[in-house]
Amino acid sequence: MLRGADSEIAQSISIEIQPTRTLPEEVQNHIGEWMHRIFAGMDVGIEWAGGDWSILVHVNGELVSHVNIVDRVVRVGGRDVRLGGIGNVATLETWQGRGLASIGMRTAQAFMCDELGVDFGLLLCEEDLIPFYRRLGWQVVSEPAVVDQPGGKVTLHHIVMVISCQQSEWPSGAIDLCGLPW
Ligand SMILES: CC(C)(COP(=O)(O)OP(=O)(O)OC[C@H]1O[C@@H](n2cnc3c(N)ncnc32)[C@H](O)[C@@H]1OP(=O)(O)O)[C@@H](O)C(=O)NCCC(=O)NCCS
């Protein structure tokens, strides 16, 4: 059984990991509209990066939960750090509270750490979701994230959380995501 899955649906869950650009156009459009519906009202005026990898969680063949990974080299305290940037974490409302986003997140974490071989994961979130990500092994760092926007570099107000992939400590210093946020 999948760790953390609601026992009623555990047998019906399947997980797909795909390079985002290779997903069929209709699937990309469907996910794009879904993410727009959820996130457009939350972070008005911020331009976001697309994902490099998509983690798709299905129940009985229906896409119900989603995570993106962005593979990027960023600057932390003046050093290059290769990150798996986690974004677009979402579960359809009717399927929430059954462990599906946790399964998608654990899959994303294992994939980016073991297959992609990144040094850390990094995600941006609001305060209320800190306990959810903490339960999955993430920790808050105090430095805000500086990101690129069409008008130049800006500092985001979001909470920055990281997870170590290779047992190294998160470096201290300013975080520049060297591109659009995710
Ligand atoms: C956050 C989200 C992805 C969780 O999906 P899920 O499949 O229900 O997640 P799980 O079942 O693995 O875990 C559920 C836990 O998430 C936490 N959680 C979800 N939404 C939360 C919120 N708005 N505030 C605080 N905690 C929240 C709760 O601890 C919940 O536990 P509970 O069911 O015992 O109350 C889902 O609620 C969602 O799609 N929200 C809208 C999009 C969003 O905010 N994404 C995160 C962007 S950083």
The ligand as a Gaussian input file, in Angstrom:
#p B3LYP/6-31G(d) Opt

LIG

0 1
 C       -2.754000      21.926000       0.107000
 C       -3.359000      20.795000      -0.718000
 C       -2.503000      20.553000      -1.949000
 C       -3.376000      19.529000       0.160000
 O       -3.890000      18.484000      -0.645000
 P       -4.449000      17.113000       0.007000
 O       -4.467000      16.081000      -1.029000
 O       -5.697000      17.394000       0.740000
 O       -3.275000      16.847000       1.061000
 P       -3.138000      15.623000       2.077000
 O       -4.420000      14.872000       2.158000
 O       -1.902000      14.896000       1.754000
 O       -2.912000      16.423000       3.408000
 C       -3.996000      17.181000       3.936000
 C       -3.461000      18.129000       4.954000
 O       -3.032000      19.333000       4.326000
 C       -3.124000      20.391000       5.269000
 N       -3.783000      21.540000       4.613000
 C       -4.394000      21.560000       3.436000
 N       -4.806000      22.814000       3.146000
 C       -4.447000      23.570000       4.171000
 C       -4.585000      24.938000       4.459000
 N       -5.180000      25.787000       3.615000
 N       -4.092000      25.380000       5.617000
 C       -3.494000      24.553000       6.470000
 N       -3.316000      23.246000       6.251000
 C       -3.795000      22.771000       5.122000
 C       -3.937000      19.877000       6.417000
 O       -3.018000      19.579000       7.450000
 C       -4.529000      18.597000       5.911000
 O       -4.671000      17.676000       6.925000
 P       -6.169000      17.256000       7.360000
 O       -6.810000      16.664000       6.134000
 O       -5.904000      16.279000       8.433000
 O       -6.807000      18.521000       7.817000
 C       -4.836000      21.105000      -1.110000
 O       -5.533000      21.518000       0.050000
 C       -4.993000      22.143000      -2.208000
 O       -5.029000      21.825000      -3.397000
 N       -5.074000      23.427000      -1.807000
 C       -5.193000      24.537000      -2.758000
 C       -3.872000      24.794000      -3.454000
 C       -2.731000      25.128000      -2.493000
 O       -2.868000      25.929000      -1.580000
 N       -1.577000      24.484000      -2.744000
 C       -0.361000      24.689000      -1.964000
 C        0.448000      25.768000      -2.567000
 S        1.968000      26.016000      -1.662000

